[in-house]
Amino acid sequence: MTQPTLYDQILDFANRADPWPLYEQLRTRPVWAEEDGTFVVSRYRDIYALMHDPRLSSDPNNLLPEFADKLPPAEGPGGMAPAFIRTDPPRHDVLRRTVMRQFGPPHRPDRIDKLTPKLSAVVAELIDKIAGKPEADLVDEVAYPFPVAVISELLGVPAEDQATFGGWVDPIVNALTRPTPEQLQERNDAMQQLSHYMLELAQRRRTQPGDDMISGFVTDDGPDGRLEGGDLLSTLILLLIAGHETTVNLITNGWLTLQRHPDQLQRLRTEPRFAIRMVEELLRYEPSVHILPLRTAVDDIEIGDATVRKGHPIAVMLASGNRDAECIPDADRFDPDRPDNVHLSFAGGIHYCLGAPLARLEAQIALTQLAKRLQNPRLVADPPPYRPSPILRGPIHLRIAYDAVLPA
C-alpha cells in the first residue's frame, strides 16, 4: 500500500483540526510533486510570486486533458459559464469590472459602509435569541445566519428563502478537491436546484428592480454591458457561496482562537478599534481558505530548484504561507499587535478577494458584540468538530456555554 504523502494527509479529514505541523513539514521543500500530477506550493515568498505571475492560470481549460477530466466541471448546468474567478484576462477583467460596478468603488463606494447599522442590528438580534440558554451553537445560531442574511440583503434574495441555501452550498463546496463520483453527483444536483432558483429570481428583478446587486446586474448598461445568461448565473452562485461560506469560518475560527487566548478576548471587550487589528491577525493565523485549488500553469514555472510543468494542476497552500517563519516572525503565535500583517488569506494579484472589505467588517462587528455581551463564555469541546472541506476549513459546530447574555 502506498504511503500517503503530506498533501494526502492534509486533505485527510483526520487532520482537519490541526494541519499546522503538516504545513511545517511541507515548507521544507519549495514544491512537492504528487503522483497524480499536482504540484503543491507552500512557502510565503513562492505563493506571493505565483499569485502575481501571469503564467498562473485560473482557467481549467489550460489543464492537460488527463487532469481536467478528474476535476469538477467549470461550467454549470444549462450552459452556465465558468465563474469569473475561474477565468483569465481579458475575460476575467471584463466580468470583474461588471460585478464591481454594483459592489464597490468607484461606482458604489458607500455600499458596504452603509450596511454597518444593518450588520450591527442583525448580530444583536441573533445574540438576543441565545439569551436565557445555558449553551448555544455559535455556528448554527450566529456565525452562519449572519453572513447569509447580509449577502442575501446585498443580492436581493428574500429572507424567507435563506434557510434553503445550506443544503445546496455544502455539496458544491465538498466537491472542490478530489471528489468521489457520489460527491460529483450531489454537487451537480445542488447546482441544478440553485441555478433554477437564481434564474427565477433574476427574472423577477428584471421586471421589479430594487436597490440590490441582482437588479443592477440585469438593468445597468455599463461600458462592459449587462451580465447575461450563463455569466449572470455563475456570478450569482459565486457571490452567494463565497459571500457567506468563508465568513462563517472567519467568525467561528475567530471565536475559537479568542477563547484560546483570553487576554486578547478581554482586549476586544475594552479597547476601541482593537477589532481591526485583531481580525487582520485572525485572517493570517486561522484563515477561512486554506488551499487555492484548480490553478494551472500556462508555461513551465521555475520555483526554487523545481519546475512546475505546463498544464499540470497547482495547489496553492495559502494557510501554510501564512505560518512561514522565514517571512513572518513568530508565525505560530497569535499576535494582533504585529506591525506589518502581510497575510495571504485574500489571495493576491488580479484575483484578490472581491469581498474582503465586507468580510472584515462582518467579523469585526460579530466578534466584538459576542465579546461584549457573553458573560464568562467557554468552549464545550476543544477541538470542535470540523467541516469536511480541507479548502474552506472551519468548525461545523462550535458549542459554547456562558453565564448570561448582556443587553445590546
C-alpha positions as CSV (number, residue, x, y, z in Angstrom):
1,M,0.0,0.0,0.0
2,T,1.4,3.4,-1.0
3,Q,2.3,5.7,1.9
4,P,0.1,8.9,2.0
5,T,2.0,12.0,1.1
6,L,2.0,15.1,3.2
7,Y,-0.6,16.6,0.8
8,D,-2.7,13.5,1.2
9,Q,-2.5,13.8,4.9
10,I,-3.6,17.5,4.7
11,L,-6.6,16.5,2.7
12,D,-7.4,13.7,5.1
13,F,-10.3,14.7,7.4
14,A,-8.4,13.1,10.4
15,N,-6.0,16.0,10.4
16,R,-8.5,18.8,9.9
17,A,-8.4,20.1,13.5
18,D,-4.6,20.5,13.4
19,P,-3.0,20.7,10.0
20,W,-0.2,23.1,11.1
21,P,2.5,20.5,11.8
22,L,1.9,19.1,8.3
23,Y,2.3,22.5,6.8
24,E,5.6,23.0,8.6
25,Q,6.9,19.8,7.0
26,L,5.5,20.8,3.6
27,R,7.6,24.0,3.7
28,T,10.9,22.0,3.9
29,R,10.7,21.9,0.1
30,P,9.6,24.7,-2.3
31,V,7.4,22.4,-4.3
32,W,6.1,18.9,-3.9
33,A,5.1,16.9,-6.9
34,E,2.2,14.5,-6.3
35,E,1.8,11.2,-8.1
36,D,-1.5,12.4,-9.6
37,G,0.5,15.3,-11.3
38,T,-0.4,18.1,-8.8
39,F,2.3,20.5,-7.8
40,V,2.0,21.7,-4.2
41,V,3.4,25.2,-3.3
42,S,3.5,26.1,0.4
43,R,6.1,28.9,1.1
44,Y,5.1,32.5,1.6
45,R,7.5,34.1,-1.0
46,D,6.7,31.5,-3.6
47,I,3.0,31.8,-3.2
48,Y,3.1,35.6,-3.3
49,A,5.2,35.5,-6.5
50,L,3.0,32.9,-8.1
51,M,-0.2,34.8,-7.5
52,H,1.3,37.8,-9.4
53,D,2.7,35.6,-12.2
54,P,0.7,35.8,-15.5
55,R,1.7,32.2,-16.1
56,L,-0.5,31.0,-13.3
57,S,-4.0,30.4,-14.8
58,S,-7.3,30.0,-13.1
59,D,-8.9,28.7,-16.3
60,P,-9.3,24.9,-16.2
61,N,-9.2,24.8,-20.0
62,N,-5.5,25.2,-19.6
63,L,-5.1,21.9,-17.8
64,L,-3.9,18.9,-19.8
65,P,-6.8,16.6,-20.6
66,E,-5.7,13.9,-18.2
67,F,-6.1,16.3,-15.3
68,A,-9.1,18.3,-16.5
69,D,-11.2,15.0,-16.6
70,K,-10.7,14.5,-12.9
71,L,-12.0,17.9,-11.8
72,P,-15.5,19.2,-11.2
73,P,-16.7,20.8,-14.5
74,A,-16.0,24.6,-14.8
75,E,-19.4,25.0,-16.4
76,G,-22.6,24.5,-14.5
77,P,-25.9,23.1,-15.8
78,G,-27.8,24.6,-18.6
79,G,-24.8,26.2,-20.3
80,M,-23.7,28.2,-17.3
81,A,-20.3,29.9,-18.0
82,P,-17.4,29.5,-15.5
83,A,-17.5,32.0,-12.7
84,F,-15.0,34.9,-13.2
85,I,-12.6,33.5,-10.6
86,R,-12.1,30.6,-13.0
87,T,-11.2,32.7,-15.9
88,D,-8.1,34.6,-17.1
89,P,-7.7,38.1,-18.6
90,P,-9.1,39.6,-20.7
91,R,-12.4,37.9,-19.9
92,H,-11.8,37.9,-16.2
93,D,-11.2,41.7,-16.2
94,V,-14.4,42.5,-18.0
95,L,-16.6,40.3,-15.7
96,R,-14.9,41.5,-12.5
97,R,-15.4,45.2,-13.6
98,T,-19.1,44.5,-14.2
99,V,-19.5,42.9,-10.8
100,M,-17.6,45.8,-9.1
101,R,-20.0,48.4,-10.6
102,Q,-22.7,47.0,-8.2
103,F,-20.5,46.3,-5.2
104,G,-17.9,49.0,-4.5
105,P,-15.7,51.9,-5.7
106,P,-15.8,53.8,-7.9
107,H,-19.5,53.4,-8.7
108,R,-20.8,52.3,-5.4
109,P,-18.2,53.5,-2.9
110,D,-20.6,53.6,0.1
111,R,-22.5,50.3,-0.4
112,I,-20.6,48.4,2.3
113,D,-20.2,51.3,4.7
114,K,-23.9,52.0,4.6
115,L,-24.6,48.4,5.7
116,T,-22.9,48.9,9.1
117,P,-26.1,49.7,11.0
118,K,-27.8,46.7,9.4
119,L,-24.9,44.4,10.2
120,S,-24.9,45.5,13.9
121,A,-28.7,45.1,14.1
122,V,-28.6,41.5,12.6
123,V,-25.9,40.4,15.0
124,A,-27.6,41.9,18.0
125,E,-30.9,40.1,17.2
126,L,-29.1,36.8,16.8
127,I,-27.3,37.2,20.1
128,D,-30.6,38.2,21.7
129,K,-32.0,34.8,20.7
130,I,-29.5,32.8,22.6
131,A,-30.1,34.8,25.8
132,G,-31.7,32.6,28.6
133,K,-30.0,29.5,27.4
134,P,-27.0,27.9,29.2
135,E,-25.4,26.9,25.9
136,A,-25.5,27.7,22.2
137,D,-24.0,26.5,18.9
138,L,-22.2,29.6,17.6
139,V,-22.2,28.2,14.0
140,D,-25.9,27.5,13.7
141,E,-27.2,30.4,15.8
142,V,-24.8,33.3,14.9
143,A,-21.9,32.7,12.5
144,Y,-24.0,31.0,9.8
145,P,-27.2,33.1,9.7
146,F,-25.4,36.4,10.0
147,P,-23.4,36.4,6.7
148,V,-26.3,34.6,4.9
149,A,-28.6,37.5,5.9
150,V,-26.0,40.0,4.7
151,I,-25.3,38.5,1.3
152,S,-29.0,37.9,0.8
153,E,-29.6,41.6,1.5
154,L,-26.9,42.7,-0.9
155,L,-28.1,40.4,-3.7
156,G,-31.8,40.9,-3.1
157,V,-32.7,37.4,-2.0
158,P,-35.9,37.2,0.0
159,A,-35.4,36.5,3.7
160,E,-37.8,33.5,3.6
161,D,-35.5,31.7,1.1
162,Q,-32.3,32.0,3.1
163,A,-32.7,28.8,5.1
164,T,-32.6,26.6,2.0
165,F,-29.1,27.6,0.9
166,G,-27.1,25.3,3.2
167,G,-28.5,22.2,1.6
168,W,-27.3,23.5,-1.8
169,V,-23.9,25.0,-0.8
170,D,-22.4,22.2,1.2
171,P,-22.4,19.6,-1.7
172,I,-20.8,22.2,-4.0
173,V,-18.0,23.1,-1.6
174,N,-17.4,19.4,-0.7
175,A,-16.7,18.6,-4.4
176,L,-13.8,21.1,-4.8
177,T,-10.9,18.7,-4.1
178,R,-10.6,15.1,-5.4
179,P,-14.3,14.5,-5.4
180,T,-15.8,11.0,-5.4
181,P,-18.4,10.1,-8.1
182,E,-21.1,10.4,-5.4
183,Q,-19.9,13.9,-4.4
184,L,-19.9,15.0,-8.1
185,Q,-23.4,13.8,-8.5
186,E,-24.5,15.6,-5.3
187,R,-22.7,18.7,-6.5
188,N,-24.4,18.6,-9.9
189,D,-27.9,18.1,-8.3
190,A,-27.3,21.1,-6.0
191,M,-26.1,23.3,-8.9
192,Q,-29.2,22.4,-10.8
193,Q,-31.5,23.5,-8.0
194,L,-29.5,26.6,-7.1
195,S,-29.3,27.6,-10.7
196,H,-33.0,27.3,-11.2
197,Y,-33.7,29.4,-8.2
198,M,-31.3,32.2,-9.1
199,L,-32.6,32.3,-12.7
200,E,-36.1,32.8,-11.5
201,L,-35.0,35.5,-9.0
202,A,-33.1,37.4,-11.8
203,Q,-36.2,37.3,-14.0
204,R,-38.3,38.8,-11.2
205,R,-35.7,41.6,-10.7
206,R,-35.8,42.5,-14.4
207,T,-39.5,43.5,-14.1
208,Q,-39.3,44.6,-10.5
209,P,-35.8,46.1,-9.9
210,G,-34.7,47.3,-6.5
211,D,-31.6,48.7,-4.9
212,D,-29.8,45.3,-4.8
213,M,-27.0,43.8,-6.8
214,I,-29.1,41.4,-8.9
215,S,-31.2,44.3,-10.1
216,G,-28.1,46.2,-11.0
217,F,-26.7,43.2,-12.9
218,V,-29.8,42.9,-15.1
219,T,-30.7,46.5,-15.7
220,D,-27.4,48.5,-15.6
221,D,-26.0,49.2,-19.1
222,G,-22.4,49.9,-18.2
223,P,-19.4,50.2,-20.6
224,D,-19.0,46.4,-20.5
225,G,-22.7,45.7,-20.9
226,R,-25.0,43.8,-18.6
227,L,-24.4,40.4,-17.1
228,E,-26.5,37.9,-19.2
229,G,-27.2,34.2,-19.5
230,G,-24.5,31.9,-18.2
231,D,-22.3,34.7,-16.9
232,L,-25.1,36.1,-14.8
233,L,-25.9,32.7,-13.3
234,S,-22.3,31.8,-12.5
235,T,-21.7,35.2,-10.9
236,L,-24.8,35.0,-8.7
237,I,-23.9,31.5,-7.5
238,L,-20.3,32.5,-6.8
239,L,-21.3,35.6,-4.8
240,L,-23.9,33.7,-2.9
241,I,-21.5,30.9,-1.9
242,A,-18.3,33.0,-1.4
243,G,-20.3,35.8,0.2
244,H,-21.2,33.7,3.3
245,E,-19.3,30.4,3.4
246,T,-15.8,32.0,4.1
247,T,-17.2,34.5,6.6
248,V,-18.9,31.7,8.6
249,N,-15.5,30.2,9.0
250,L,-13.8,33.5,9.8
251,I,-16.2,34.3,12.6
252,T,-16.1,30.7,14.0
253,N,-12.4,30.3,13.7
254,G,-12.0,33.7,15.3
255,W,-14.1,33.0,18.3
256,L,-12.3,29.7,18.8
257,T,-9.0,31.5,18.7
258,L,-10.2,34.2,21.1
259,Q,-11.4,31.6,23.6
260,R,-7.9,30.0,23.5
261,H,-6.4,33.5,24.1
262,P,-8.5,35.0,26.9
263,D,-6.2,38.0,27.2
264,Q,-7.0,39.0,23.6
265,L,-10.7,38.4,24.2
266,Q,-10.6,40.8,27.1
267,R,-8.9,43.5,25.0
268,L,-11.7,43.1,22.4
269,R,-14.2,44.0,25.2
270,T,-12.4,47.1,26.3
271,E,-10.1,48.6,23.6
272,P,-11.8,50.7,21.0
273,R,-10.8,49.8,17.4
274,F,-8.8,46.7,18.6
275,A,-11.1,44.6,16.4
276,I,-9.5,45.9,13.3
277,R,-6.0,44.6,14.1
278,M,-7.4,41.5,15.8
279,V,-9.4,40.4,12.7
280,E,-6.4,41.0,10.5
281,E,-4.3,38.7,12.6
282,L,-7.1,36.1,12.7
283,L,-7.1,36.2,8.9
284,R,-3.4,35.2,9.0
285,Y,-3.5,32.8,12.0
286,E,-6.7,30.9,11.3
287,P,-7.8,31.7,7.7
288,S,-11.1,30.6,6.2
289,V,-9.5,29.5,2.9
290,H,-6.5,27.1,3.3
291,I,-5.9,26.0,-0.3
292,L,-6.4,27.6,-3.7
293,P,-7.2,24.6,-5.9
294,L,-7.9,24.4,-9.6
295,R,-4.9,26.5,-10.7
296,T,-2.6,25.5,-13.5
297,A,0.5,26.8,-15.4
298,V,0.3,28.0,-19.0
299,D,4.1,27.6,-19.2
300,D,6.8,25.9,-17.2
301,I,7.4,27.9,-13.9
302,E,10.7,27.6,-12.0
303,I,10.3,27.7,-8.2
304,G,13.5,27.1,-6.3
305,D,15.2,24.1,-7.8
306,A,11.8,22.6,-9.0
307,T,9.8,23.1,-12.2
308,V,6.1,23.3,-12.2
309,R,5.1,21.9,-15.5
310,K,2.8,23.4,-18.0
311,G,-0.8,22.1,-17.9
312,H,-0.5,20.5,-14.5
313,P,-2.7,21.3,-11.6
314,I,-1.3,23.5,-8.8
315,A,-2.4,23.6,-5.2
316,V,-1.5,26.9,-3.6
317,M,-1.3,26.4,0.2
318,L,-2.3,29.9,1.5
319,A,-2.6,28.8,5.1
320,S,0.9,27.3,5.1
321,G,2.3,30.5,3.7
322,N,0.6,32.5,6.5
323,R,2.7,30.5,9.0
324,D,6.0,30.7,7.2
325,A,8.6,31.8,9.8
326,E,11.0,32.7,7.0
327,C,8.9,35.7,6.3
328,I,6.7,36.2,9.4
329,P,8.4,36.4,12.8
330,D,6.9,34.1,15.4
331,A,4.4,32.9,12.8
332,D,2.8,30.3,15.1
333,R,1.9,33.0,17.7
334,F,-1.4,34.8,17.7
335,D,-0.3,38.5,17.9
336,P,-2.8,41.2,16.9
337,D,-0.1,43.8,17.5
338,R,2.1,42.8,14.6
339,P,3.3,46.0,12.9
340,D,3.1,44.6,9.4
341,N,0.5,41.9,8.8
342,V,1.2,40.6,5.3
343,H,-1.1,37.6,5.2
344,L,-2.2,35.7,2.1
345,S,-5.7,35.0,3.1
346,F,-7.4,37.1,0.4
347,A,-5.1,35.7,-2.2
348,G,-3.5,38.3,-4.4
349,G,-2.9,39.8,-7.9
350,I,-5.9,40.1,-10.2
351,H,-7.8,37.5,-8.1
352,Y,-7.5,39.4,-4.8
353,C,-10.8,38.7,-2.9
354,L,-13.5,41.0,-4.1
355,G,-15.4,40.7,-0.9
356,A,-12.5,41.4,1.5
357,P,-13.9,44.7,2.9
358,L,-17.3,43.1,3.7
359,A,-15.7,40.0,5.3
360,R,-13.5,42.2,7.5
361,L,-16.4,44.3,8.6
362,E,-18.7,41.4,9.4
363,A,-16.1,39.7,11.5
364,Q,-15.2,42.9,13.4
365,I,-18.9,43.5,14.3
366,A,-19.8,39.9,15.1
367,L,-16.8,39.1,17.3
368,T,-16.9,42.5,19.2
369,Q,-20.6,42.0,20.0
370,L,-20.1,38.4,21.2
371,A,-17.1,39.5,23.3
372,K,-19.0,42.3,25.0
373,R,-22.3,40.5,25.5
374,L,-21.4,37.0,26.6
375,Q,-20.6,36.7,30.3
376,N,-17.9,34.1,31.1
377,P,-18.0,32.3,27.7
378,R,-16.3,28.9,27.5
379,L,-15.9,26.2,24.9
380,V,-17.9,23.0,25.5
381,A,-15.5,21.0,23.3
382,D,-12.0,21.8,22.1
383,P,-11.2,20.9,19.4
384,P,-14.7,21.2,18.0
385,P,-16.0,19.0,15.1
386,Y,-14.8,20.4,11.7
387,R,-16.4,20.7,8.3
388,P,-15.4,18.1,5.7
389,S,-13.7,20.5,3.3
390,P,-9.9,21.0,3.5
391,I,-10.2,24.1,1.4
392,L,-12.8,26.1,3.4
393,R,-11.7,25.0,6.8
394,G,-13.7,25.7,9.9
395,P,-15.8,24.1,12.7
396,I,-19.1,22.7,11.6
397,H,-20.4,23.3,15.1
398,L,-18.9,25.4,18.0
399,R,-20.8,24.9,21.2
400,I,-20.2,27.4,23.9
401,A,-21.5,27.8,27.4
402,Y,-21.9,31.1,29.2
403,D,-23.4,32.5,32.4
404,A,-25.6,35.2,30.8
405,V,-26.1,37.4,27.8
406,L,-25.9,41.2,28.5
407,P,-28.3,43.5,26.7
408,A,-27.2,45.0,23.5
